[in-house]
Amino acid sequence: MSYLSTPGESALYEAERPVRGYVPNYLRVLALRPEVYHAWLRLGEVVRAGMDPCRYELVTLTAARRLGSTYCGLAHAAALLERFYDDVALRAIMADHHDAGLAPVDVAAMDFADRVAADPADVTEGDIAVLRGHGLADADIFQIVLAVCLRRFFSGILSAVGAVPDSVFRELPPGVRAAVGATDEAFSRQRDDAGGS
């Protein structure tokens, strides 16, 4: 489930298992430092609270894909499927968000998210001006930066420790899994658990 040895039991697992029916692999990693998990949860809540929920998921998925994070890509694709889009619409967005019927402001937000995820130091004042031109206030633009940098942090952790995506993500449509780079090998280091993760 990861390159690290993680706790067999944790209060974090006991809180999460009844909610999801399984223990996510990322939680097993973060059980090594529960206080970091709680701080990350709180920061994530604050960042999401300042943003349109669909736009948050779109820019987060964009960042996860740019960062090569299969785990985070699957998780946020699943959120978009559950709450905002059907399989066909999401696959169109992932194939080319410029030609998927999205509002121009969301296309621009995804372009910006991709740029921030690739290298925040490459962002220019011109990039900000494009978003302002779509009617986003500076606080809205900052929210995108926060969401993407939050993903850089979390995806970096999961990638660095080799966290394997949860087995439940095998249930996503094959085209969606493929779009985030989830091959059968991505799930290969699963360990047995009641919920399959």
Secondary structure by P-SEA (a helix, b strand, c coil): ccccccccccaaaaacccccccccaaaaaacccaaaaaaaaaaaaaaaaaccaaaaaaaaaaaaaaaccaaaaaaaaaaaaaccccaaaaaaaaaccccccccaaaaaaaaaaaaaaaccccccaaaaaaaaaacccaaaaaaaaaaaaaaaaaaaaaaaaccccccccccccaaaaaaaccccccccccccccccc
